[in-house]
Amino acid sequence: MEIMSALALTPAEVADLRAAFPYFTRQAELPAPAAYLDSAATSQRPAAVLDAEREFLETANAAVHRGTSGAVGAATEAFEGARARVAAFVGAKPEEIVWAENATDALNLIALGIGEANAGLGVDGSERFALGAGDEILVTEAEHHANLIPWQRLAAKTGATLTFIPVGEDGTWSLDAAREAITPRTRIFAFAHISNVTGFIAPVAELVELARGVGAITVLDACQSAPHIPLDLGALGVDFAAFSGHKMLGPNGIGVLYGRSEMLAALPPARTGGSAITRVTMERAEFMPPPMRFEPGTQPVSQVVGLGAAVDFLQGVGMDRAAAREHELVERLVAGIEETPGVRLIGPQDLSQRAALAAVSIEGLHAHDVGQFLDEQGVLVRVGHHCAQPLHRALGMASSTRASVHLTTTEDEIDRFLDALRGAQRYFGVEVSA
């Protein structure tokens, strides 16, 4: 893969990057600094992001797209400037980027909009979203609940059937399995670019080609790819995508819905109100073109500005170099896990198919007990089902322990995690065979 051949960030560069994050500089001052290995849930933020949001609120806060004052103009310029930078970061046009509350909200906007189209509330071109008995919505068994439940509900509303690609014993699925599951009845195919449990990197371009071959719409959960690997949604060819600011060094409360221009133009708004309209009478409303059609009401302007600063920071580092650095860390992480008896690694053994994280199950221990022990050692990870209960159920487990890396992660943090896993086995008296 390209990320394996890029020049990775050096430890010295990582140390310089960590100095740009107030969280890490404060940890360095503590007698027992924490090892933060939970970026897949929420990443830390550099000072540049915090400062951008604070400076906007202190010096330029105003209602965007409302009024003719110079203050409104300056705020709108900052708001739309961030949209343009986020669009460029993911290979999109500015008008293909819609602000949402988070990725969950963005995915719901797609499903709810398609539901509106099927309830007689469509716009020009909405017939492409028609669903009914005999049609299929395809997902995978590995999906985050945010990319599963909206499609369950859409199927129930429209009479379509929800189908899924099953996972294998390692929690991953294959292109061949997708080829078998995609049929002429498939109307929507929704899947994660990178699994938040297995780290599996889906072959997006090939999957899009398969879906297009039967006329199906593709929806990509890019929450774990946008922060970690170079992403070009236009080149990948997906119809829709979603990702969150808080996983990519940005603020909470801001997510991104991407849609190809013609797809957004045909999608009805799921939420309605002021500023998304052109004309309203007591009988009906006419809506703005995208993206404003999907952005009614007061927008999260400072969060948008902060997300713009986050993508500036990531681009300044270089996503190819960051991805190469993270690949080295994952190699170290997986190697240490595989050397530890009694620990089951979830996800692909082929590291060219894995990004940014590793989840494990320890024989004889509940993940919550493991997480509590790790926390006492100052190692911060995620435990639970990671909003992916069907995947864990397919693997015969209720929960797992997940360590995730980012461009600021160090080798020492990886080693502390591995030592703590082995320490948990000793502490709880779990017998393992070498």
C-alpha positions, -999 to +999 in steps of 0.1 A: +000+000+000+010+036-005+010+043+032+036+017+037+061+032+013+058+069+024+085+084+046+072+080+081+074+107+107+105+104+129+103+101+167+118+136+169+090+149+147+064+131+167+079+148+199+076+182+182+040+174+172+031+164+208+044+197+220+017+214+199-011+196+219-019+211+254-031+177+266+002+160+259+023+189+273+003+188+305+007+150+307+045+154+303+045+175+334+028+148+356+046+123+377+028+095+359+016+106+325-012+088+308-007+067+276-036+079+254-046+051+231-082+060+224-081+083+193-105+061+175-131+073+199-119+109+203-086+125+194-068+152+213-067+187+198-037+208+189-035+244+203-040+257+167-075+242+167-084+254+202-070+289+193-089+291+160-122+284+177-115+307+206-103+335+184-134+333+162-156+335+192-137+363+208-132+385+176-155+375+148-186+358+162-217+366+142-247+349+125-235+335+091-256+340+060-279+364+079-278+401+072-256+425+054-232+438+081-195+435+078-194+413+108-218+388+092-197+389+060-165+382+079-181+353+099-196+338+067-162+340+050-146+321+078-174+296+078-174+290+040-136+291+039-135+262+063-159+243+041-136+248+011-106+236+030-124+205+044-136+197+009-101+199-006-088+177+022-111+148+011-111+154-026-145+171-029-160+203-041-172+228-015-208+224-026-205+187-019-198+192+018-227+195+043-223+203+079-239+179+104-238+174+142-215+144+138-210+114+115-240+096+131-262+126+122-248+127+087-256+091+080-291+096+094-295+126+071-289+104+041-313+076+053-340+101+064-337+120+032-342+089+012-372+081+034-386+115+026-382+108-011-402+076-006-429+094+014-439+117-015-416+146-003-390+144-030-373+170-051-363+169-088-344+137-094-355+119-062-369+090-081-334+075-081-340+069-044-372+048-048-374+018-026-400-009-021-407-046-017-381-067-035-354-040-032-324-046-009-303-024+013-269-040+018-246-035+048-219-056+065-220-075+098-191-054+109-209-020+108-209+006+136-245+009+148-246+044+132-243+028+098-267+000+105-297+012+125-307+040+100-308+014+072-328-010+094-354+018+099-354+028+062-360-008+052-389-010+077-404+023+063-402+014+027-407-024+026-372-030+013-351-059+027-320-053+048-293-078+038-257-081+051-223-095+042-212-118+070-178-116+087-153-144+089-137-157+121-113-128+122-142-102+120-134-092+084-152-096+051-139-099+016-144-085-019-155-119-030-182-120-003-194-085-014-195-098-050-218-126-039-240-103-018-245-075-044-274-084-067-296-067-092-320-060-063-294-041-043-303-004-042-281+009-014-247-004-002-234+011+031-201+001+046-172+014+066-139+024+049-120+013+080-137-008+107-136+007+142-131-028+157-109-047+133-091-019+115-099-036+082-095-013+052-122-020+027-114-020-011-136+010-017-130+016-054-136-020-063-168-021-042-181+011-058-176-005-092-196-035-082-224-014-068-225+008-099-227-023-120-262-030-106-272+007-102-268+008-064-260+039-043-229+037-021-226+052+014-192+052+030-185+055+067-152+074+066-149+081+104-118+060+108-102+068+074-104+106+072-082+110+103-056+084+093-050+079+056-051+101+025-087+103+014-100+113-020-138+107-021-141+120-056-115+095-069-131+067-049-164+074-066-187+069-036-221+086-037-222+096-001-198+096+029-197+107+065-170+116+090-166+134+123-145+163+135-137+150+169-118+120+156-095+141+134-081+166+159-112+188+155-141+200+178-170+180+191-204+188+176-194+190+140-196+162+114-195+161+076-219+147+051-203+144+016-225+138-014-217+138-051-233+170-066-260+152-085-269+130-055-272+159-031-293+177-056-318+148-057-319+142-019-347+159+000-338+176+033-345+156+064-346+186+086-362+219+076-364+255+088-349+289+083-321+297+058-325+264+039-354+278+018-360+302-011-397+307-007-423+298+019-461+301+018-486+288+042-490+258+020-455+248+009-418+255+009-391+256-018-356+248-008-321+261-015-297+241-036-271+220-017-254+224+007-276+251+023-307+230+017-294+207+044-283+233+069-314+249+084-312+270+116-282+284+134-250+265+124-221+254+147-199+281+132-170+280+157-168+243+154-167+245+117-138+270+120-121+247+144-124+218+119-109+239+092-079+245+115-077+207+121-075+199+085-049+226+081-028+210+108-032+175+093-022+188+058+008+205+073+019+172+087+012+153+055-014+125+056+009+102+037+036+106+063+012+104+092-003+072+078+032+057+073+040+065+109+008+050+122+015+018+101+048+014+119+030+017+153+003-008+143+031-032+133+046-029+167+012-032+184+002-063+165+035-080+169+034-075+207-002-088+208+007-119+188+036-126+211+013-126+242-003-160+249-040-160+257-047-128+238-069-130+207-063-104+180-095-093+162-091-083+125-067-090+096-033-106+101-022-090+069-011-056+081-015-040+046-053-044+053-052-029+088-051+007+099-048+027+131-061+002+158-061-033+173-089-048+194-083-079+215-100-104+237-081-119+267-090-155+275-106-157+309-111-120+314-139-096+307-130-065+287-143-042+315-119-058+340-091-054+316-100-018+310-101-010+347-067-025+353-052-007+323-067+026+336-050+021+369-017+017+350-024+050+332-032+033+299-063+048+283-081+026+259-117+018+248-135-013+261-170-026+253-187-035+220-176-003+203-212+002+190-207-030+170-227-056+188-235-078+157-198-080+149-189-091+185-218-115+185-205-131+153-171-135+170-186-152+200-178-124+224-197-096+242-169-070+242-132-063+234-104-041+244-092-016+217-060+004+215-059+030+187-031+052+175-027+086+159+001+106+146+011+117+181+013+081+195+047+070+207+064+036+208+065+039+246+027+041+247+024+010+226+048-009+249+030+003+280-003-011+266+014-044+259+030-046+293-004-037+309-022-065+290+003-090+304+000-074+338-038-079+337-033-116+331-010-119+361-031-097+384-063-117+377-044-150+379-052-161+343-033-191+333-021-191+297-001-216+277+028-204+256 
